[in-house]
């Protein structure tokens, strides 16, 4: 059973931001934490993620997505004392890339 309200409730329960972006780099979904975390909040939905990043970050995002189109599933994009952030592919039932999201982890322990 596909229940969008239940999926939204699950994603809104997460303590880390979840921003889903389609293959055109358009923000399609933000969970409650992401809306509260980012300055423009829900106003980012429907806008290009590339408009929110500097030139180098945009080049990185485009390059990672191209690798995902070739089969890569995930790549570490930030590794700091605060957290590790991965860019993660989202695929449809046939394995076609439909977008991506950032996945957060706590920092690695020494």
C-alpha positions as CSV (number, residue, x, y, z in Angstrom):
1,X,0.0,0.0,0.0
2,X,1.4,3.4,-1.0
3,X,0.4,6.0,1.6
4,X,2.1,9.4,1.0
5,X,0.9,10.8,4.4
6,X,2.6,7.9,6.2
7,X,5.8,8.4,4.2
8,X,5.8,12.1,5.0
9,X,5.3,11.3,8.7
10,X,8.2,8.9,8.7
11,X,10.5,11.5,7.0
12,X,9.3,14.3,9.2
13,X,10.2,12.2,12.3
14,X,13.9,12.2,11.2
15,X,16.2,14.6,13.1
16,X,18.4,15.2,10.1
17,X,17.4,17.3,7.1
18,X,16.1,15.4,4.1
19,X,16.0,17.2,0.8
20,X,15.0,15.2,-2.3
21,X,16.1,16.7,-5.7
22,X,15.2,15.4,-9.1
23,X,17.5,14.8,-12.0
24,X,16.9,18.4,-13.2
25,X,18.3,19.5,-9.8
26,X,14.9,20.8,-8.7
27,X,14.1,20.5,-5.0
28,X,10.9,18.3,-4.9
29,X,10.6,17.5,-1.2
30,X,12.0,18.7,2.1
31,X,11.2,17.1,5.5
32,X,10.2,19.3,8.5
33,X,13.8,19.4,9.8
34,X,15.1,20.6,6.4
35,X,12.5,23.3,6.2
36,X,13.5,24.6,9.6
37,X,17.2,24.1,8.9
38,X,17.6,26.1,5.6
39,X,17.1,29.9,5.6
40,X,14.5,29.9,2.8
41,X,12.7,26.9,4.2
42,X,9.8,25.6,2.1
43,X,10.4,28.4,-0.5
44,X,13.2,26.2,-1.8
45,X,10.7,23.6,-3.0
46,X,10.4,23.9,-6.8
47,X,13.7,25.8,-7.1
48,X,17.0,24.6,-8.5
49,X,19.4,23.3,-6.0
50,X,22.2,24.8,-8.1
51,X,20.9,28.3,-7.4
52,X,21.7,27.6,-3.7
53,X,25.4,26.7,-4.1
54,X,28.6,28.2,-5.2
55,X,30.2,27.4,-8.6
56,X,32.5,24.7,-7.2
57,X,29.7,23.0,-5.3
58,X,27.5,23.1,-8.5
59,X,30.3,21.5,-10.5
60,X,30.6,18.8,-7.8
61,X,26.9,18.1,-7.7
62,X,26.6,17.8,-11.5
63,X,29.7,15.5,-11.6
64,X,28.4,13.3,-8.9
65,X,25.0,13.0,-10.5
66,X,26.6,12.0,-13.8
67,X,28.4,9.3,-11.9
68,X,25.1,8.2,-10.4
69,X,23.6,8.0,-13.9
70,X,26.4,5.5,-14.6
71,X,25.6,3.4,-11.5
72,X,27.2,5.0,-8.5
73,X,24.9,4.9,-5.5
74,X,26.5,7.2,-3.0
75,X,29.4,9.5,-2.5
76,X,30.8,11.2,0.6
77,X,30.7,15.0,0.0
78,X,31.5,16.4,3.5
79,X,33.5,14.9,6.3
80,X,33.8,17.3,9.2
81,X,33.9,17.2,13.0
82,X,30.2,18.0,13.0
83,X,29.0,15.4,10.6
84,X,29.5,13.4,7.4
85,X,27.3,14.1,4.5
86,X,26.7,11.7,1.5
87,X,24.9,12.4,-1.7
88,X,22.7,9.3,-2.3
89,X,21.0,8.1,-5.5
90,X,17.3,7.5,-5.7
91,X,16.2,5.0,-8.4
92,X,12.8,3.9,-9.6
93,X,11.6,0.3,-9.6
94,X,13.5,-0.2,-12.9
95,X,16.8,1.1,-11.6
96,X,16.6,4.5,-13.4
97,X,18.0,7.5,-11.5
98,X,15.1,9.8,-10.5
99,X,17.0,12.0,-8.2
100,X,19.2,12.2,-5.1
101,X,19.3,13.3,-1.5
102,X,21.9,14.2,1.2
103,X,22.3,11.6,3.9
104,X,23.8,12.6,7.2
105,X,26.0,10.6,9.6
106,X,27.7,11.5,12.9
107,X,31.4,12.1,12.5
108,X,33.7,9.0,12.6
109,X,35.2,8.3,16.0
110,X,38.9,8.1,16.3
